[in-house]
């Protein structure tokens, strides 16, 4: 029984570890170090705009967030993740990158 609980806990923890979004960018003529820094800044900006663990999310629709009874907070869903990706893409385009996706 203990092994089953440990397995379930491990799976739950790993399920929250999604890889960070990286848009497809034309890297011709782009310094990879500068891009990495700009991407990190755009991700941080997106995280500020969409606070996943807040009850005061600026929702566009009811699909943007779902109440998670395990944590007692709002958890990201398809709508909020989609908005986060859009913010990151626009941020990079604003910095002069050619975002292809």
GITA-V740307 format. One record per pair of residues at least 4 apart in sequence whose C-alpha atoms are under 8 Angstrom apart, sorted by sequence separation. I is the first residue (numbers start at 1). J is the second residue. D is the distance in Angstrom with one decimal. If there is no record, write none. Layout:
i=I j=J d=D
i=I j=J d=D
//
This chain:
i=1 j=5 d=6.4
i=2 j=6 d=6.2
i=3 j=7 d=6.1
i=4 j=8 d=6.2
i=5 j=9 d=6.1
i=6 j=10 d=6.1
i=7 j=11 d=6.2
i=8 j=12 d=6.2
i=9 j=13 d=6.2
i=10 j=14 d=6.2
i=11 j=15 d=6.0
i=12 j=16 d=6.9
i=13 j=17 d=7.1
i=27 j=31 d=7.9
i=30 j=34 d=7.7
i=31 j=35 d=6.2
i=32 j=36 d=6.1
i=33 j=37 d=6.4
i=34 j=38 d=6.1
i=35 j=39 d=5.9
i=36 j=40 d=6.2
i=37 j=41 d=6.3
i=38 j=42 d=6.1
i=39 j=43 d=6.1
i=40 j=44 d=6.2
i=41 j=45 d=6.2
i=42 j=46 d=6.1
i=43 j=47 d=6.2
i=44 j=48 d=6.3
i=45 j=49 d=6.4
i=46 j=50 d=6.2
i=47 j=51 d=6.0
i=60 j=64 d=6.7
i=62 j=66 d=7.9
i=68 j=72 d=5.7
i=69 j=73 d=7.2
i=76 j=80 d=5.6
i=77 j=81 d=6.2
i=78 j=82 d=6.0
i=79 j=83 d=6.3
i=80 j=84 d=6.1
i=81 j=85 d=6.3
i=82 j=86 d=6.3
i=83 j=87 d=6.2
i=84 j=88 d=6.3
i=85 j=89 d=6.2
i=86 j=90 d=6.1
i=87 j=91 d=6.0
i=88 j=92 d=6.3
i=89 j=93 d=6.2
i=90 j=94 d=6.0
i=91 j=95 d=6.5
i=92 j=96 d=6.6
i=93 j=97 d=4.9
i=27 j=32 d=7.8
i=30 j=35 d=7.0
i=47 j=52 d=8.0
i=52 j=57 d=7.5
i=59 j=64 d=6.0
i=67 j=72 d=7.1
i=68 j=73 d=5.6
i=76 j=81 d=6.5
i=92 j=97 d=5.6
i=93 j=98 d=6.2
i=51 j=57 d=6.7
i=59 j=65 d=7.5
i=67 j=73 d=5.9
i=68 j=74 d=5.9
i=92 j=98 d=8.0
i=93 j=99 d=6.4
i=50 j=57 d=6.8
i=67 j=74 d=4.7
i=68 j=75 d=6.0
i=92 j=99 d=7.3
i=50 j=58 d=7.7
i=66 j=74 d=5.7
i=67 j=75 d=6.3
i=65 j=74 d=6.2
i=66 j=75 d=5.8
i=65 j=75 d=6.2
i=66 j=76 d=7.1
i=89 j=99 d=6.7
i=65 j=76 d=5.7
i=66 j=77 d=6.7
i=64 j=76 d=7.5
i=65 j=77 d=5.5
i=64 j=77 d=6.1
i=63 j=77 d=7.5
i=64 j=78 d=6.8
i=65 j=79 d=7.0
i=63 j=78 d=7.6
i=64 j=79 d=4.2
i=65 j=80 d=6.6
i=63 j=79 d=6.0
i=64 j=80 d=5.1
i=22 j=39 d=7.9
i=55 j=73 d=6.5
i=54 j=73 d=6.6
i=55 j=74 d=6.0
i=53 j=73 d=5.7
i=54 j=74 d=6.1
i=53 j=74 d=5.5
i=52 j=74 d=6.1
i=53 j=75 d=6.4
i=52 j=75 d=5.7
i=52 j=76 d=5.7
i=50 j=80 d=7.3
i=50 j=84 d=7.0
i=47 j=84 d=7.4
i=46 j=84 d=5.6
i=46 j=87 d=5.8
i=46 j=88 d=6.2
i=45 j=88 d=7.9
i=42 j=87 d=7.7
i=43 j=88 d=6.0
i=42 j=88 d=5.4
i=39 j=88 d=7.7
i=42 j=91 d=5.8
i=42 j=92 d=6.8
i=39 j=92 d=7.0
i=38 j=92 d=7.2
i=38 j=95 d=8.0
i=23 j=85 d=8.0
i=21 j=85 d=6.9
i=23 j=89 d=6.7
i=26 j=97 d=7.4
i=25 j=97 d=6.9
i=26 j=98 d=5.6
i=25 j=98 d=5.7
i=26 j=99 d=6.5
i=25 j=99 d=4.5
i=26 j=100 d=6.9
i=24 j=99 d=5.9
i=25 j=100 d=5.6
i=23 j=99 d=6.8
i=24 j=100 d=5.4
i=25 j=101 d=7.7
i=23 j=100 d=7.6
i=24 j=101 d=5.6
i=23 j=101 d=6.4
//
